């Protein structure tokens, strides 16, 4: 037997995790803030790519949430969808959270392990029924946050507001989420937060 007769086959391991990005694309997010939010997602996408995680993208605005991309390993496709993310309208935060949880449950049914990264200023003003009303919209969002907590879904909430958001802090606490303020979150902190959510 010669050394040239020996063959070694190496298999590339694929991650069974999916990182669900739920992005607030409402009118309360000024264009500059949306650009920062997209930049944060790009940063986190790079980390997901290095770990070969699946990623999914949900955008919420107006009265609805849109699953722009179901779980995929195509980072290029995710970036393309993110670049074309529209903005404007109300903030249906509860609807966005419900869509993220639905995506997570479907991922779990496929044997994937989901985690959620929520980017918002937390200023909910559209209820689950699509009606305006800040108080009821916030109550609806808290109800969805409680569902996410019961599901045991790891969450990183990134505050994209100019000033710290008390409603988002309350929402993050209800979800058991790690809360970061985007203006003060550098690349290392964002990576560390996502790493803590995903686990080793």
ChimeraX attribute file (.defattr): number of C-alpha atoms within 10 A of each C-alpha:
attribute: neighborCount
match mode: 1-to-1
recipient: residues
	/A:1	5
	/A:2	5
	/A:3	6
	/A:4	6
	/A:5	6
	/A:6	7
	/A:7	7
	/A:8	5
	/A:9	5
	/A:10	6
	/A:11	6
	/A:12	7
	/A:13	8
	/A:14	11
	/A:15	14
	/A:16	15
	/A:17	21
	/A:18	26
	/A:19	27
	/A:20	25
	/A:21	23
	/A:22	26
	/A:23	28
	/A:24	30
	/A:25	28
	/A:26	25
	/A:27	15
	/A:28	22
	/A:29	23
	/A:30	15
	/A:31	13
	/A:32	9
	/A:33	19
	/A:34	24
	/A:35	13
	/A:36	15
	/A:37	24
	/A:38	18
	/A:39	13
	/A:40	19
	/A:41	23
	/A:42	17
	/A:43	16
	/A:44	20
	/A:45	21
	/A:46	13
	/A:47	16
	/A:48	22
	/A:49	15
	/A:50	8
	/A:51	13
	/A:52	19
	/A:53	23
	/A:54	25
	/A:55	25
	/A:56	25
	/A:57	24
	/A:58	24
	/A:59	24
	/A:60	29
	/A:61	24
	/A:62	19
	/A:63	21
	/A:64	20
	/A:65	24
	/A:66	16
	/A:67	17
	/A:68	15
	/A:69	18
	/A:70	17
	/A:71	23
	/A:72	15
	/A:73	18
	/A:74	15
	/A:75	19
	/A:76	11
	/A:77	12
	/A:78	21
	/A:79	16
	/A:80	10
	/A:81	14
	/A:82	20
	/A:83	12
	/A:84	8
	/A:85	15
	/A:86	14
	/A:87	19
	/A:88	16
	/A:89	16
	/A:90	25
	/A:91	32
	/A:92	32
	/A:93	34
	/A:94	27
	/A:95	26
	/A:96	27
	/A:97	26
	/A:98	20
	/A:99	21
	/A:100	29
	/A:101	22
	/A:102	13
	/A:103	22
	/A:104	25
	/A:105	17
	/A:106	15
	/A:107	21
	/A:108	15
	/A:109	10
	/A:110	10
	/A:111	11
	/A:112	19
	/A:113	20
	/A:114	29
	/A:115	24
	/A:116	27
	/A:117	24
	/A:118	26
	/A:119	26
	/A:120	28
	/A:121	28
	/A:122	28
	/A:123	22
	/A:124	28
	/A:125	24
	/A:126	28
	/A:127	25
	/A:128	21
	/A:129	13
	/A:130	16
	/A:131	14
	/A:132	18
	/A:133	12
	/A:134	15
	/A:135	13
	/A:136	16
	/A:137	25
	/A:138	24
	/A:139	16
	/A:140	23
	/A:141	29
	/A:142	23
	/A:143	18
	/A:144	25
	/A:145	24
	/A:146	18
	/A:147	17
	/A:148	24
	/A:149	18
	/A:150	12
	/A:151	13
	/A:152	13
	/A:153	21
	/A:154	22
	/A:155	26
	/A:156	26
	/A:157	28
	/A:158	27
	/A:159	25
	/A:160	26
	/A:161	22
	/A:162	13
	/A:163	11
	/A:164	16
	/A:165	17
	/A:166	12
	/A:167	16
	/A:168	24
	/A:169	19
	/A:170	15
	/A:171	23
	/A:172	25
	/A:173	17
	/A:174	19
	/A:175	25
	/A:176	20
	/A:177	23
	/A:178	18
	/A:179	18
	/A:180	20
	/A:181	19
	/A:182	24
	/A:183	16
	/A:184	10
	/A:185	15
	/A:186	12
	/A:187	11
	/A:188	9
	/A:189	13
	/A:190	22
	/A:191	17
	/A:192	11
	/A:193	20
	/A:194	22
	/A:195	15
	/A:196	14
	/A:197	20
	/A:198	19
	/A:199	9
	/A:200	5
